[in-house]
Amino acid sequence: MKKLFFIPALAAVVSLTACGGNNSKSEGTAQNTTEESSTSDAPVETVAGIENVTISNNWTVEGNDQMKFNTELIRVKAGEPLELTLKNVGKMPKESMGHNLVILKPGVDLPTFGGEASAAADNEYIPKSALSSIVAHTKLLGPGEEDKISVTLEKGVYSYICSFPGHYALMQGKIVAE
């Protein structure tokens, strides 16, 4: 029994020591990273896997009955119009499995926004109280429907979600504008 307690405790000590032991080195690296963040490729470094995504300003994203977007990473040229089409490829009715796509400003807290959105049924789950957090959004779509939005994004990383109640936890992605 003592061994079972000792092993996790030892692992925790080793982890904490490893994280805190090289402060002087990591501070220098952090300063360099901060300085580099003003360069043109900073958003690429913040999103894992974005280097494998082709840059395009014309994207189609599909939402389905399994509460999934088929595209979770989008890479665009900043300062140029983005044409984004959402297609609901599911079969379930809009009232129980509607989908939209909401592009949020950088830094918006997704759980907070999702909670506000779930209470906004009268406005297709787009909360009027959080309009300042939204860059653009599609209509709420039923099966077989699609909607297109056009927006020009400044350089940065933008989250996008489906704001239908309960969907944002699974239906989300990132747009990297570089």
N, C-alpha and C positions, 0 to 999 in steps of 0.2 A: 504494500500500500504506500509506503514511504517513497519507493522508487517511482510510482505513478505520479506523485506530487512533485518530486524532484526534477524530473525531465522537463515538464512544461515550465517550471520556474527557471530552470537553467536556460531554456530556449528564450524566455522573455528577457533575462538579463543579457544574454548575448545580443539579442536584437536591439535592445536599448543602448548598449555599449557601442554597437556598430553604427547606429544612427547618430549618436552624439559625439563619438570619438574624433571625428575629423572636421570639427567646426571651422578651423582656420582654412583648410583647403576648400571646403564647400562654400564658404563665404566668398572666397575669391572667384570661384566658378559662378556663383549666383550673381556677382557684380558683372562679370563678363556677359552672362546670359541677359541680364537686364539691359546692358548697353547694346547687345545685339538685337534685343527685342524691337528696337526702333528701325531695324533694317527690313528690307522687303520680304524676307522669307521667314519671319517670326511665326506667323500663324501655322505654317507647315509643320514646324517643330512641336506645336502644342497638340496636334491631333494625330494619334498613331494610325498608320496605314494610309494617310492622305497622299503620300508619295506614289502610291499605286493607283491613284484615281486620275483619270484624264481630265484636263481642264476643258470645260465646255460651259457655255452660257445658255444652253437649251437642254433641259432635263425633264424626264417624265418619271414620276414616282407613283407606284401602285400601292393601295391599301387593300387588305383582304379580311376575310372573316376570322382569321386567326390573330387579329390585332397586330399585324406586322406591316411595316413598309418594306418594299423590296430593295430600297436604296437607303443606306444609312450614312453615307459619306458623299458629299457633293463638293466639287472643286470648281470655282469660277474665277473669272478675271474681274477684279474690283474696278468700279467705275464704269462698267459696261452693263447694259440691260440684261437681266437674267429672265428668261422665259421658263417658267416652271409649271408643268401640268400635273395635276393629281387625278388619278383614275381609281375609282372604287371597283375592284374586280370581284368583290364578294357577291354573295347571293342573298344574304340576310337583309331584312327590311331596315330602312334608314332609322326608324325609331329605336331599334335595338342594336344596330351595328353601323351607324353612320360614321363617316370619316371626313376630316378636313385636314388641312396642313397649315400650321401657324408658324411663321418665322418670327422668332423672338430676338430682341436686341441682346447683345453680349452682356453676360452677367445676370440675367434674369433667373431667379430661383424657380426651377421647374415644379417642385411640389407645391409651392405657394400659388403659382400661376394655375396649375392643374386644379387645385382646390377651388379657386375663384371661378375657373371656367366651368366646372361641374355644376355650379349654381346658376349658370347663365343660359338655361334652356330656352328662355324667351328670345335670345339673341344668337341662336345656333352655337352656343357654348363659347362665344367670344365675350369675355367679361368687359363691360363698359368701364369698370373701375380700373382695369389694367390696359387700356388702349395705348397708353404711353410706353408699354413694354413690347408692343407688337410692331414689327416692320411691315408685314403683309400677311394676308391669309386668304385661303380659298373659301368657297361656300361649303356648307355641310352637305355631303354627297350620299345618296343611296346607291344601291347596286346598279352597276352599269353606267353610272354617271361620271362625268369628268368636268374639271374646271381648270382654267389657266390664269396664272397671275404673272405680272411683269414688275420687276423691281430692280433698282440699281443699288448695289451694296458697296459700302466703303470697305476698305481692307479690314479684315477681322474674322472671328469665328462666331457663327450664329447657330443657335440650336433651333431645330424645328420639331414640332410635335403634332399629334392629333389631340385636340382638346375635348373630344367626346368623353363623358365621364368614365374614368377608369382606364382610358386608353394610353394616356401620356407616358405611363411607366414602361410600356412595351413599344409604343409607336413614337420613336424619336430618332433624330439623326443630327448631323452637323453639316453646315455649309461653311467652307473655308473660302473666303474671298481674298485673293492675293494679287 
